[in-house]
Amino acid sequence: MLKLLAAPPTNDRGPRYMERALAAVHQSHRINEPITFQYGLFADRIGLFVMFPDALEELVAGPISANYPNCTLTTIEKLDEPLLKWTTWSSELSLAPEIFPILRHAQFEDLLNGTFADPVSGILRAVKPGKGIFCSVAIQIVPAGRRRRRRAQEAIRLLDREFFRRRHRLAEFFAEHITRRGLWFPAWLLGLLARQSPHSHRTTIDTSGSRIHDREENLQAASDKIGGHLFETHILLVAHAAPDAAKLAADRLRHLAGAFGAFSHSRLARFHLGRIRRGARFHPRGQGSLLSHEEIATLFHPPTATAAAERMQTMEFRELEPPPKFLSGSKPDGVTLGRLLFRDDTRTIGMDAEARRRHLYVVGSTGAGKSTLLLNLIHQDMLARRGLTVIDVHGDLAADVIDRVPKHRTNDAILFDAAADHVVPFNPLACSDPARIDQVVSGVVSCFKKLNDSWGPRLENLLRSAIFATVEQHGNFLDMLKLLTDKAYRDALVAKVSDEIVRSFWQYEFAAWNVQYRTEAVSSVTNKLVPFLTSRQLRAITTGSAKHSLDLRRVMDEKKILIVNLSRGRLGQDNSTLLGSLLLTAIEQAAMTRADMPEADRRDHFLYLDEFQSLTTPSTAIMLSESRKYRLCLTLSHQLTRQLDPDTYHAVIGNCGTLLSFRVGLEDAELLAPAMSKHLGQLAPSDLCNLPNYTAYVRLLVDGHPSRPFSMQTLPASKVLDPERTEIIRRTSQQRNARSTAQGTQQMAGVSVR
C-alpha cells in the first residue's frame, strides 16, 4: 500500500511527533516486513510517501495520523514514472560507525530564539526534478533484532575500557566493524583485548532520557542511541535519466548523498555512498544500518513551516474528522450530499427529511461546485417522486434539471421558462382566500421596494392601496395600471372594494389631491410598473386572470416538479429579479395556506433557490422560521455573504440547520468560520479560502443538533441518459400548462373588472 503524506503549509508539528509514531510502530511491529519512507514525485510535485504491506495499515498509518492530525495520508496507486527510454541509476547510503548517532532534530533547534531549521529542507531540494532527470530517496526500515542490539550495547561498554580510550584508531576500527559482517572477526579480537583492561574512571555512561545533544560525550551519545528503538535501515538513492546521461545521474546521486551529509558529524557517525549501479533499481539485501527512531524521525517527517522547497506537495486544506454519528443518505426519505473526505474514509454522507425541513444553506465562489451539488440533490428528489421547485436566475441549472427529469415524472414537470414562446401564466395578485389578501399585498409591495432606492410614504401608501383593490377584485397588473390612469375604470372598481379603509382612500384622499400632486404620485407608481409591463413576455405571464394562474398550492400538494428559468441574459436583470421575488412570495403564501390541513398530511416540498440573494425580501426571514411547519424545505445557494443584508444573513445562519461552504474569499471566511464551528477554533478562515473545487466543509444537523464541521467531497453530476427526452418533457409541459405569448397578449384586451 502506498500513501501520500501531505502537511499543511503552516504545519507546526516537527520531528518529535514522528519520533512518537515510530516508537509506536516499533513496539507493535514484530515481523520482518519492511516499511518504506520515500521522497519522490507525484503529479509532478515533490512529496513524502509511506509504503507498507496492506496488513500493516493500522499499525503504520494509525500512529502517524494520531500524531499529525492536520496532515493527510491518501492512498495512491503509484508515483510518477520515468520515460520508457530512460535508465535507472541507484546507490545505497550506509552509516559508519553505526553505533554512533547522526545529528538529531534537537540539534537543529535554536532554543534561545525559539526557532527550528527543518533539516529535511536539503533533502527536498535535492530531490527536486531537473531538466532530463528526476530522483527519489527511499528509507526502508525493519525493527532490529535483539542479538544485534545486544552486540551494539556490548560494543559501547567495551569502548569505555582503558584499552580503547588510549588507542583511538583501534577504537574507530572496532566501532565501525563490530556490528557488521566482513571485518567482524578482527574487531571481535580487539574486543577480547579490551575486556582485559579496566573500566575508565573518567566518564560514566548515562542512559537516561534527559540529554543535551550539542554538548554530549561520544559514548554517551552512542548509549542514548542504542537505548532507543532501533531499526535496521537501508537508504536507497535513485536517479532516472537518459541512457547517455550517466555523468548527470552520478552527480545527482552524489548531490543527494551530500544532502544527507548535513546530518553527519565528524566525531560521530557519517553516511557513505556505495557503488553506483546502472540498470534496474537496486533492491537492498542483508543487514541495514542501525538507526534509532529519533534519527529516522529527523530524516523523514512532514515538513514544517520552515521547510522551503520548490514544487513541494502540500495540503491545500485541512481534512476535518466527521461526527461519530451521521446518515448515509440511503434511507427512503434521505438524500446524499457527497462523500466524506477524511484520510481514507469515503463513506457517503446525507440528510434525512427532518434535517432538510430545517433548511440547507450553500455558499461558495463561482465554479467551486455549488451547481453540481444542487443538481444531484434535485435529481435524487425527482427519482424519489418528491415535489420540488427550482428557481434559477441564470438558466443553466434549470436546463440541466430538465435534461434529467425521469421518464416516470414526465407529466409532473411544469417548465416555467419566462423567455420562451409559450409561457406558464402566473398572476402575482391572485388570491383565492380573502383572509390572506393582506399577506399577498404586503409581499408584492416588498418585491417592488427591493428594486427601488427611491421610496417614500406617499409612494408606498398609493401602491399598497392600488394593489389591495386589484387583489380583492381578482385583477392583475394591467388592471392595476388602469386603476391608476383611467378615472372611469377606477370609479367602477373602487365602488366594489369591500375594505372601508382602502375604499375611503380612493374616494376621499386620492380624489382630493390636486391634478399636479396626483400626477406626480401616480407617476411614482407607474414608472415602477410600466417597465415591467413593457416586456411582452412578462405581460403574457403576469396579466392573465387569477382563475388561470399557476396554482402553487396544487404544485405542492400533488408533488409536482416546477422548474423556473428566469435567465437574466434574456429577461434583463430587473425583470428577472422582480418576477423571481414575486414567485418566491407567492410560494411562501401558498405554503402558509396549508394551515387548513393537519401537519401529518402536509407533503414535503423542496424549494431550491440558486443565487437566492437576488430574490430575497423582508419576508424571507419569516419564511425561514415559519416554512418548516408547512413542510416547505429550503435549499439556498449563492456566492458571497456580503450579497445579503445583515438581517437576512443572520436569519439564514440562525435558521438553516445545515451549513455547507465551498471555497470563499477571506471576507466571507471570517464570517463563516465561527458560524460553522461548534466550538471556537474548529474551523479557521484560511481553511475556507483554500478548498479545491467540489470540496466543502459542512455543519450537518444530526438528530436535531448541529455537528462539528467536517470535510466532504461532492459526487460527480449525474449523467443525461436520454438527450431526446428533453424535448419530450418540454412539449408535454407546454401542452398541459403553457400558452403562447401572442395568445396572452390578445387576452389582455378583454381584461375588465369582475
C-alpha positions in Angstrom: 0.0 0.0 0.0 1.3 3.4 -1.0 0.2 6.6 0.8 0.9 10.2 0.2 1.8 12.1 3.4 0.9 15.8 2.9 1.2 18.5 5.5 -0.4 22.0 5.6 2.0 24.9 4.7 1.6 26.1 8.3 2.5 22.7 9.9 4.0 23.3 13.3 4.4 19.6 14.3 8.0 18.7 13.8 10.1 15.5 14.1 9.3 14.9 17.8 5.8 13.7 16.8 7.2 11.4 14.1 9.5 10.1 16.8 6.5 9.1 18.9 4.8 7.5 15.8 7.9 5.4 15.1 8.1 4.3 18.8 4.6 3.0 18.5 5.4 1.3 15.2 8.5 -0.3 16.8 6.5 -1.6 19.7 3.9 -3.2 17.6 5.9 -4.3 14.5 7.3 -7.8 15.3 7.5 -9.2 11.8 10.3 -8.6 9.3 8.2 -7.0 6.5 9.8 -3.6 5.7 8.2 -0.2 5.9 9.5 2.3 3.4 9.5 6.1 3.8 10.1 7.8 0.5 10.8 11.2 -1.0 9.6 11.2 -4.6 7.4 12.8 -7.3 3.6 12.6 -7.6 1.7 14.8 -10.0 5.0 16.5 -10.9 5.4 17.7 -7.3 7.8 16.6 -4.6 6.1 14.6 -1.9 6.6 12.3 1.1 5.3 8.8 0.8 4.9 5.8 3.1 4.7 2.3 1.7 3.9 -0.9 3.7 2.0 -4.2 3.3 -1.7 -3.9 3.4 -1.9 -5.9 6.7 0.2 -3.2 8.5 -2.1 -0.2 7.5 -3.5 0.4 11.0 -0.1 -0.2 12.6 1.7 2.4 10.4 -1.0 4.9 9.4 -2.6 5.0 12.8 0.3 6.4 14.8 1.2 8.9 12.1 -2.4 10.1 11.8 -2.7 10.4 15.6 0.5 12.4 15.9 -0.2 14.6 12.8 -4.0 15.1 12.9 -3.7 18.1 10.5 -1.8 16.0 7.9 -3.4 13.7 5.4 -2.5 10.1 4.4 -4.0 9.5 1.0 -3.8 6.2 -0.8 -2.4 6.5 -4.3 -1.6 3.9 -7.0 1.9 4.8 -7.9 4.5 7.6 -8.1 5.4 9.4 -11.2 7.4 7.1 -13.5 10.4 8.0 -15.8 10.1 7.9 -19.6 10.3 4.5 -21.1 13.7 5.1 -22.7 15.3 6.4 -19.6 17.8 4.4 -17.5 17.9 4.0 -13.7 21.0 4.6 -11.6 20.9 3.7 -7.8 23.2 3.6 -4.8 22.9 2.9 -1.1 23.9 5.0 1.8 25.4 3.3 4.7 26.1 4.6 8.2 29.5 4.1 9.9 30.2 3.7 12.6 26.5 2.8 13.1 26.6 2.5 16.9 27.1 6.3 17.0 24.3 8.6 16.1 23.9 11.3 13.4 22.8 14.8 14.2 19.3 14.6 15.5 16.4 17.1 15.3 17.1 18.7 18.7 20.4 19.9 17.4 18.7 21.9 14.7 16.7 23.9 17.2 17.6 27.3 18.4 16.3 27.2 22.0 17.4 30.8 22.6 15.3 32.3 19.8 12.7 29.5 19.7 13.3 28.7 16.0 13.7 25.4 14.2 15.7 24.9 11.0 13.9 22.0 9.4 16.7 19.5 8.3 14.6 17.9 5.6 14.8 21.1 3.5 18.0 20.0 2.0 16.6 16.6 1.0 13.5 18.1 -0.5 15.7 20.5 -2.6 17.9 17.7 -3.7 15.0 15.5 -4.9 13.6 18.4 -7.0 13.4 17.2 -10.7 15.7 18.9 -13.1 16.0 19.1 -16.9 16.2 15.5 -18.2 16.4 13.8 -14.7 14.4 13.1 -11.6 15.3 11.4 -8.4 13.9 9.7 -5.3 15.0 8.6 -1.9 13.7 5.5 -0.1 14.3 4.8 3.6 13.4 1.2 4.3 13.2 0.1 8.0 12.6 -3.1 9.9 12.9 -3.3 13.7 16.4 -4.5 14.7 16.7 -7.9 16.3 17.7 -8.4 19.9 21.0 -10.1 19.0 22.2 -7.1 17.1 21.1 -4.7 19.8 23.0 -6.7 22.4 26.1 -6.7 20.3 25.9 -2.9 19.9 25.4 -2.4 23.7 28.3 -4.7 24.4 30.5 -2.7 21.9 29.7 0.6 23.8 30.7 -0.9 27.1 34.0 -2.2 25.6 34.7 1.2 24.0 34.6 2.7 27.6 37.5 0.5 28.6 41.0 2.0 29.0 42.3 -0.1 26.1 40.2 1.9 23.6 40.5 5.2 25.5 44.2 5.1 24.7 44.1 3.7 21.2 41.7 5.9 19.2 42.4 4.3 15.7 41.7 0.9 17.1 38.6 2.2 18.7 37.4 3.6 15.4 38.0 0.3 13.6 36.3 -1.6 16.4 33.2 0.7 16.4 32.8 0.5 12.6 33.1 -3.2 12.2 32.0 -5.0 15.4 28.2 -4.9 14.5 28.7 -5.8 10.8 29.9 -8.8 8.8 33.1 -8.7 6.9 35.8 -7.5 9.2 33.8 -8.5 12.3 36.4 -11.1 13.4 39.4 -8.7 13.8 37.1 -6.4 15.6 36.0 -9.2 17.9 39.6 -10.0 18.7 40.1 -6.3 19.7 37.1 -6.7 21.9 38.8 -9.6 23.7 41.8 -7.5 24.4 39.7 -4.6 25.6 37.9 -6.9 28.1 41.2 -7.5 29.8 41.7 -3.7 30.5 39.9 -1.8 33.4 36.9 0.4 33.0 37.5 4.1 32.5 37.1 6.2 35.6 36.8 9.5 33.7 33.2 9.2 32.5 30.0 7.3 33.4 27.6 6.3 30.7 24.1 7.5 31.5 21.2 6.1 29.6 18.5 8.4 30.9 16.2 10.2 28.5 17.3 13.7 29.6 20.1 14.9 27.4 21.5 18.0 25.6 22.8 16.7 22.3 25.1 19.5 21.3 27.3 19.0 24.4 27.1 15.3 24.8 30.1 13.0 25.1 30.6 10.5 22.2 29.9 7.3 24.1 27.0 8.9 25.9 25.5 9.8 22.5 26.0 6.2 21.4 24.4 4.9 24.5 21.4 7.1 24.1 21.0 5.9 20.5 21.3 2.2 21.4 18.9 2.7 24.3 16.2 3.9 21.9 14.0 2.0 19.5 16.4 0.6 16.8 15.7 -0.2 13.2 17.8 -1.8 10.5 17.7 0.8 7.8 18.5 0.9 4.1 18.7 4.3 2.5 18.5 4.0 -1.3 19.2 6.9 -3.7 17.7 6.6 -7.2 18.1 8.7 -10.3 16.3 8.4 -13.7 17.8 9.9 -16.8 18.5 9.3 -20.5 20.9 6.4 -21.2 23.7 8.9 -22.3 23.3 10.9 -19.1 25.4 8.7 -16.8 27.6 11.6 -15.5 24.5 13.7 -14.8 22.9 10.8 -12.9 26.1 10.2 -10.9 26.3 13.9 -10.0 22.7 14.0 -8.8 23.2 10.9 -6.7 26.3 12.5 -5.1 24.2 15.6 -4.6 21.6 13.6 -2.8 24.3 12.0 -0.6 25.5 15.5 0.2 22.1 16.4 1.4 22.4 13.6 4.0 25.9 14.9 4.8 24.1 17.7 6.7 23.2 15.1 9.3 26.7 13.9 9.8 29.2 14.9 12.5 33.0 14.3 12.3 33.2 12.7 15.7 30.1 10.7 15.5 28.6 8.7 12.5 28.8 9.6 8.8 26.9 8.5 5.7 28.9 6.8 3.0 27.8 6.5 -0.6 28.1 3.0 -2.0 28.8 1.9 -5.6 26.6 3.4 -8.2 24.7 0.7 -10.1 23.2 1.2 -13.6 20.2 -0.7 -14.8 17.2 -2.0 -12.8 16.6 -0.4 -9.5 18.9 -2.0 -6.8 17.0 -3.8 -4.1 19.0 -3.8 -0.8 19.8 -7.0 0.9 21.3 -8.1 4.1 21.6 -6.0 7.3 20.9 -2.3 7.1 22.5 0.4 9.1 21.3 0.7 12.7 19.3 3.9 13.2 17.2 4.9 16.2 13.6 6.1 16.0 14.9 9.6 16.8 17.3 9.6 13.9 14.8 8.3 11.4 12.3 10.9 12.6 15.0 13.5 11.9 15.5 12.2 8.3 11.8 11.8 7.5 8.9 13.8 8.9 6.1 16.1 7.5 7.9 19.3 6.6 7.2 22.2 9.0 6.5 25.8 8.0 10.3 26.5 8.0 10.9 23.9 5.2 11.2 25.7 1.9 11.4 23.8 -1.3 10.1 24.4 -4.8 7.2 22.3 -6.1 6.6 20.7 -2.8 3.4 18.7 -2.3 1.4 20.3 0.5 -2.1 20.1 1.8 -4.4 22.5 0.1 -6.8 22.4 3.0 -7.4 20.6 6.3 -9.4 17.4 6.3 -11.7 17.5 9.3 -13.0 14.4 11.1 -16.7 13.6 10.7 -19.1 13.2 13.6 -19.3 9.7 15.1 -23.0 9.5 14.0 -24.4 10.7 10.7 -26.7 9.5 8.0 -25.6 8.0 4.7 -28.5 9.3 2.7 -29.6 5.8 1.7 -32.9 5.9 3.6 -36.1 6.4 1.6 -36.6 9.9 2.9 -33.0 11.0 2.6 -30.6 12.4 0.1 -26.8 12.0 -0.4 -24.7 15.2 -0.2 -21.4 13.5 -1.1 -18.6 11.5 0.4 -16.5 12.1 3.5 -13.0 13.4 2.9 -11.0 12.4 5.9 -8.0 10.3 5.4 -9.2 7.1 3.7 -12.8 7.4 4.9 -15.0 7.8 1.8 -18.4 6.8 3.2 -21.4 8.7 1.8 -22.9 11.5 3.9 -26.5 12.6 3.6 -29.5 14.3 5.2 -32.8 12.9 6.3 -36.2 14.6 5.9 -36.1 16.2 9.4 -32.8 17.8 8.7 -34.0 19.1 5.3 -37.0 20.7 6.9 -34.5 22.8 8.9 -33.1 24.0 5.6 -29.7 23.8 3.8 -27.5 26.8 3.1 -24.8 26.5 0.4 -22.2 29.2 -0.2 -19.2 29.2 -2.5 -17.4 31.1 -5.2 -18.2 30.6 -8.8 -17.0 27.3 -10.2 -16.5 25.7 -6.8 -19.2 23.1 -7.2 -22.5 24.5 -5.9 -24.5 23.8 -9.1 -23.3 20.2 -9.2 -24.4 19.6 -5.6 -27.8 21.2 -6.3 -28.2 19.2 -9.4 -27.5 15.9 -7.6 -29.9 16.7 -4.8 -32.7 17.7 -7.3 -32.1 14.6 -9.3 -32.5 12.4 -6.2 -35.7 14.2 -5.3 -37.1 13.6 -8.8 -36.2 9.9 -8.7 -37.9 9.6 -5.3 -41.2 11.1 -6.6 -40.8 14.2 -4.3 -42.4 17.5 -5.1 -39.9 20.3 -5.7 -39.4 23.8 -7.2 -36.2 25.1 -8.8 -35.8 28.9 -9.3 -32.8 29.7 -11.4 -31.9 33.3 -12.4 -29.1 32.2 -14.7 -30.8 29.4 -16.7 -28.0 26.8 -16.8 -29.2 24.9 -13.7 -32.8 24.8 -14.9 -31.7 23.4 -18.3 -29.6 20.7 -16.6 -32.5 19.8 -14.4 -34.9 19.5 -17.4 -32.3 17.1 -19.1 -32.6 14.8 -16.1 -36.3 14.6 -15.4 -37.0 10.8 -15.2 -39.4 9.2 -17.5 -41.9 8.4 -14.8 -42.1 12.1 -13.8 -42.9 13.4 -17.3 -46.4 14.5 -16.5 -45.3 16.1 -13.2 -42.9 18.5 -14.8 -44.0 22.2 -15.2 -41.5 24.2 -17.1 -41.8 27.9 -16.3 -39.4 29.5 -18.9 -40.1 33.2 -18.8 -38.3 33.9 -22.1 -39.9 31.0 -24.1 -42.5 31.4 -26.9 -45.0 29.6 -24.7 -45.2 30.7 -21.1 -47.0 29.5 -17.9 -49.4 32.1 -16.8 -48.7 33.4 -13.3 -50.7 36.2 -11.7 -48.8 37.6 -8.6 -52.0 39.3 -7.5 -54.1 36.1 -7.4 -55.5 35.3 -4.0 -58.2 32.6 -3.5 -58.6 33.2 0.2 -59.9 36.7 1.2 -58.4 36.3 4.6 -54.9 36.3 3.1 -55.2 39.5 1.0 -53.1 41.5 3.4 -50.3 39.0 3.2 -50.4 39.0 -0.6 -50.4 42.8 -0.7 -47.5 43.0 1.7 -45.4 40.5 -0.2 -45.9 42.3 -3.6 -45.1 45.7 -2.1 -41.9 44.2 -0.6 -40.9 42.9 -4.1 -41.2 46.4 -5.7 -39.5 48.0 -2.7 -36.5 45.7 -3.2 -35.8 47.1 -6.6 -36.2 50.8 -6.0 -34.0 53.0 -4.0 -36.4 56.0 -4.3 -39.1 55.2 -1.8 -41.4 57.3 0.4 -44.5 57.1 2.5 -46.8 58.6 -0.2 -45.5 56.1 -2.8 -45.9 53.2 -0.5 -49.4 54.2 0.6 -50.6 54.7 -3.0 -49.0 51.4 -4.2 -50.4 49.4 -1.3 -53.9 50.8 -1.8 -53.8 50.0 -5.6 -52.5 46.5 -5.1 -55.1 45.8 -2.4 -58.0 47.0 -4.5 -56.7 44.9 -7.5 -56.2 41.8 -5.5 -59.6 42.0 -3.8 -61.3 42.3 -7.2 -59.2 39.4 -8.7 -57.3 41.6 -11.1 -53.8 41.7 -12.5 -51.0 44.2 -13.0 -52.8 45.6 -16.2 -55.9 46.2 -14.1 -53.8 47.9 -11.5 -52.3 50.2 -14.2 -55.8 51.1 -15.4 -56.9 51.7 -11.8 -54.2 54.4 -11.6 -54.7 56.0 -15.0 -58.3 55.5 -16.0 -60.8 57.5 -13.9 -63.9 55.7 -15.2 -62.4 52.3 -14.6 -61.2 53.4 -11.1 -64.6 54.7 -10.0 -66.2 51.4 -11.1 -63.7 49.2 -9.4 -63.4 51.3 -6.1 -67.2 51.1 -5.7 -66.9 47.3 -5.4 -64.0 47.3 -2.9 -65.2 45.9 0.4 -62.5 47.2 2.7 -63.6 50.5 4.1 -60.1 52.0 4.6 -59.0 51.2 1.1 -62.3 52.4 -0.4 -62.1 55.6 1.7 -58.5 56.3 0.4 -59.6 56.2 -3.2 -62.9 58.1 -2.7 -61.7 60.8 -0.4 -58.0 61.1 0.0 -56.9 60.3 -3.6 -59.8 62.3 -5.1 -58.9 65.4 -3.0 -55.4 65.6 -4.5 -54.9 68.4 -7.0 -54.0 67.4 -10.5 -50.3 68.1 -10.3 -49.9 66.3 -7.0 -52.0 63.4 -8.2 -50.0 63.2 -11.5 -46.7 63.1 -9.6 -47.9 60.5 -7.2 -49.3 58.2 -9.9 -46.1 58.6 -11.9 -44.1 57.5 -9.0 -46.0 54.2 -9.1 -46.4 53.7 -12.9 -42.7 54.3 -13.5 -42.1 51.2 -11.5 -44.9 49.2 -13.0 -44.7 50.2 -16.7 -41.1 48.9 -17.3 -42.2 45.5 -16.1 -45.3 45.5 -18.4 -43.5 46.8 -21.4 -41.9 43.3 -21.8 -44.2 41.2 -23.9 -43.0 38.1 -22.2 -43.8 39.4 -18.7 -47.1 40.8 -19.8 -48.1 37.4 -21.2 -47.1 35.7 -17.9 -48.5 38.1 -15.3 -51.6 39.7 -16.8 -53.8 36.6 -17.1 -56.8 36.0 -14.9 -56.5 34.8 -11.4 -58.5 31.7 -12.4 -56.0 30.5 -14.9 -52.9 31.4 -12.9 -50.3 28.9 -11.9 -51.7 27.1 -8.8 -48.7 26.8 -6.5 -50.7 25.1 -3.8 -51.6 22.3 -6.2 -47.9 22.1 -7.2 -47.0 21.4 -3.5 -49.9 19.1 -2.6 -49.6 16.9 -5.8 -45.8 16.7 -5.6 -45.2 18.4 -9.0 -41.8 19.5 -10.4 -41.8 23.2 -11.1 -38.6 24.3 -12.9 -38.4 28.1 -13.2 -35.9 29.6 -15.7 -35.5 33.4 -15.1 -32.4 33.9 -17.2 -31.1 37.4 -16.7 -29.5 37.3 -20.1 -32.8 37.0 -21.8 -35.2 38.9 -19.4 -32.9 41.6 -18.1 -31.7 41.8 -14.5 -34.5 43.9 -13.1 -37.3 41.9 -14.7 -35.8 38.6 -13.7 -35.3 39.8 -10.1 -38.9 41.2 -9.8 -40.5 38.2 -11.3 -38.4 35.8 -9.1 -39.3 37.8 -6.0 -43.0 37.7 -6.8 -42.8 33.9 -7.4 -40.9 33.4 -4.2 -43.5 35.4 -2.3 -46.4 33.5 -3.9 -44.7 30.2 -2.9 -44.4 31.4 0.6 -48.1 32.4 0.6 -49.2 29.1 -0.9 -47.2 27.1 1.8 -48.9 29.0 4.6 -52.4 28.2 3.2 -51.6 24.6 4.2 -52.6 25.5 7.7 -56.0 24.2 6.7 -54.8 20.6 6.8 -53.3 18.5 9.6 -49.5 18.7 9.8 -49.1 15.0 9.3 -50.9 15.3 5.9 -48.6 18.0 4.5 -46.2 16.6 2.0 -42.7 17.9 1.9 -42.0 20.3 -0.9 -38.3 21.1 -1.6 -37.6 24.6 -2.8 -34.2 25.2 -4.5 -33.1 28.9 -4.9 -29.8 29.4 -6.8 -28.4 33.0 -6.4 -31.2 33.5 -3.9 -29.8 36.9 -2.7 -31.5 38.5 -5.7 -34.9 37.1 -4.7 -35.0 37.9 -1.0 -37.4 40.3 0.5 -38.0 41.4 4.1 -40.4 38.4 4.4 -37.6 36.0 3.7 -36.6 35.9 7.4 -40.1 35.0 8.3 -40.2 32.3 5.6 -37.1 30.7 7.0 -38.5 30.5 10.5 -42.1 29.5 9.6 -41.9 27.4 6.5 -40.8 24.2 8.3 -44.3 23.9 9.9 -45.8 23.9 6.4 -43.3 21.4 5.0 -41.6 23.9 2.7 -37.9 22.8 2.8 -35.4 25.4 1.5 -32.1 24.9 -0.1 -30.4 28.3 -0.5 -27.3 28.9 -2.6 -25.3 31.9 -3.6 -21.7 33.1 -3.9 -20.9 35.8 -1.3 -22.2 36.5 2.2 -22.0 40.3 1.6 -24.6 39.9 -1.1 -27.1 39.6 1.8 -28.2 42.4 4.0 -27.3 41.8 7.7 -30.9 40.9 8.8 -31.2 38.3 6.0 -27.7 36.9 6.7 -28.4 36.4 10.4 -31.8 34.9 9.6 -30.1 32.4 7.3 -27.3 31.4 9.7 -29.7 31.2 12.6 -32.5 29.2 10.9 -30.6 26.9 8.5 -29.8 23.7 10.3 -27.2 22.6 7.8 -24.4 24.9 6.6 -22.2 23.9 3.7 -19.4 26.1 2.4 -17.3 25.6 -0.7 -14.3 27.9 -1.3 -14.9 31.5 -0.4 -13.0 34.7 -0.1 -11.3 35.9 3.1 -14.0 38.4 4.0 -16.7 35.7 3.8 -14.5 33.1 5.5 -14.1 35.4 8.6 -17.9 35.4 8.9 -18.5 31.7 8.1 -15.7 30.1 10.1 -17.1 30.9 13.6 -20.7 30.4 12.3 -19.9 26.9 11.2 -17.7 25.9 14.2 -19.4 24.2 17.1 -16.5 25.3 19.3 -14.2 28.2 18.9 -11.3 27.5 16.5 -12.6 24.3 14.9 -12.6 26.0 11.5 -10.2 28.7 10.5 -10.8 31.3 7.8 -7.8 30.1 5.9 -9.4 26.6 5.7 -12.4 28.0 3.8 -10.2 30.0 1.4 -8.1 27.1 0.2 -10.7 24.4 -0.6 -10.3 22.8 -4.1 -13.3 22.6 -6.4 -16.1 20.2 -5.4 -14.8 20.1 -1.8 -16.6 21.6 1.1 -16.9 21.9 4.8 -20.3 21.1 6.3 -22.0 21.6 9.6 -24.7 18.9 9.5 -27.9 18.7 11.5 -27.9 15.2 13.2 -30.8 14.2 15.4 -31.8 17.9 15.7 -28.3 19.1 16.8 -25.6 20.7 14.7 -22.5 18.6 14.3 -18.9 19.8 14.3 -17.7 20.9 10.9 -16.1 18.2 8.7 -14.8 17.9 5.2 -16.6 16.3 2.3 -16.4 15.9 -1.5 -19.4 16.2 -3.8 -20.4 13.4 -6.2 -20.0 13.9 -9.9 -23.1 15.2 -11.7 -25.5 12.5 -12.8 -25.4 11.7 -16.5 -28.1 12.5 -19.0 -29.2 9.1 -20.1 -31.5 10.1 -23.0 -31.0 13.5 -24.5 -34.1 13.1 -26.7 -36.3 13.1 -23.5 -35.6 16.8 -23.0 -37.8 17.7 -26.0 -40.5 15.3 -24.8 -40.5 17.0 -21.4 -40.7 20.5 -22.9 -43.5 19.5 -25.3 -45.6 17.8 -22.7 -45.3 20.7 -20.2 -46.2 23.2 -23.0 -49.4 21.3 -23.9 -50.5 20.8 -20.3 -49.5 24.1 -18.7 -48.5 26.9 -21.1 -49.9 29.3 -23.6 -48.3 31.3 -26.4 -47.2 34.9 -25.7 -49.4 36.0 -28.6 -52.4 34.4 -27.0 -51.6 36.1 -23.7 -51.3 39.5 -25.4 -54.7 39.1 -27.1 -56.4 38.1 -23.9 -55.2 41.2 -22.2 -57.5 43.3 -24.3 -60.5 41.7 -22.7 -59.4 42.1 -19.1 -62.0 44.0 -17.0 -63.4 44.4 -13.5 -65.3 41.4 -12.3 
